[in-house]
Amino acid sequence: MAWEWSHTAEGIEGARQRLERKGLTWLRECHAENCAAVPETDGARAPALDLDRYAFELRHARDLCRDVLVDAIWRAAEEIRTCDNGGHALWMCPWGCHTVPPEPVRGAVV
């Protein structure tokens, strides 16, 4: 089960900060998933993944800098505005396999 975001401004900012600290491989994979998502027309199910487009976008993402990847992922996440049941992980992709917690960054991020 998934919920819509309903976090404080500090929580949302913390999620953005945690996204900015993710590794390049994670960012590239997440960006490629967002680009390759094929929305369902009935809106009742999760989008499908176009595997050919995913492979293309993953190759293309190697040429994108960290800031561009983070901005694109954040825009996609703001559109889907989904988090796990309980609100402990904000989805950065349509399937919730790439998430960040809505917590302010304090010290080292794991």
N, C-alpha and C positions, 0 to 999 in steps of 0.2 A: 504494500500500500504506500502511496506517496501523497504528500501534502503540497500546498502552495506556500511559497515563502511568506513568512509573517514575522520576520526578525527585526531587532532594533537596528538603527543606523550603525551602531558600533559593531554589531554582528555581521552586517553586510560588508562593512569596510574591512573587517577581519578576514572574511572569506576572500575578498579581492586581494588582500595582502598575501594570504596563503596561496592563492592561485599564482601570484607573481613569483613566488618562491619555488614553484614546481620545476622539475627537471625538463630539459628540452624534449626528451623522448616522450614524456607524459603529455606535454603541451602539443606536440606534433600529432600524436595519436588522437587526442581529444579533438583537436581542430579538424582533422581528417574525418572523424566520425560525424561531427556536426555538419560538415560540408556534404557528406555522402548520405545523410538521412533522407529517406523518401517518405514524406508524410502520408498517413492513411487518409483516404478521402472521407471516411465516416467519422474520423476523429475519436473513435472509441478505443483504438489499440495503439500501441507504441509504433513509431515509424519503422519501416524496413531499412536495411542497410544495403546500399548499392555497392557491392564489393569491388567492381571495376573502378568506380568513381573513388572509393576509399583508397585503393592502391595509387591512383593518380594523385589524389590530394595529399597523401602521405609523402610521396616523392616531391610534390610542390612545396610542402611545408618545410623541407630542408633548406629552402631558399629564403624563408621568412625569419625575421629577427624576433627575439623574445617578446618585445613590446607589441608587435603586430599580432603575434599569436595570442597573447594574453587579452588584448583588446577584442579580437574576434571571438574568442571563447566566452569572454564576459558578456558581450552583446547577445550571443546565442543563449547563454544561461539566463540572462534577464528576460528573454522572450519566453522561455519554457517555465521559469520561476517555480521549479519543482525541487522538493527536498524529501529526504526519507521520513518515514513515520516517526515522529518525535522531533523532527527538525534539526537533527545532529549533523547532517551532511547535505550540503547544497549540491544539486546535480549540475555538472558542467557540460554534460552531454545528454541526449534524449533518453538514454537507457539507465542512467545512474551508475555506470561503471567508473566514471571519473567524477569524484566528489571532493569538496573541501568543507571543513567545518566552519560554522559561522562564529568563530572565536577570535578576539583580538590577538595579534602576534605579540608574544612576550618571550624574548630570548630565542633560543634555537627552535626551529620548526622541524618536526619529524615528518 
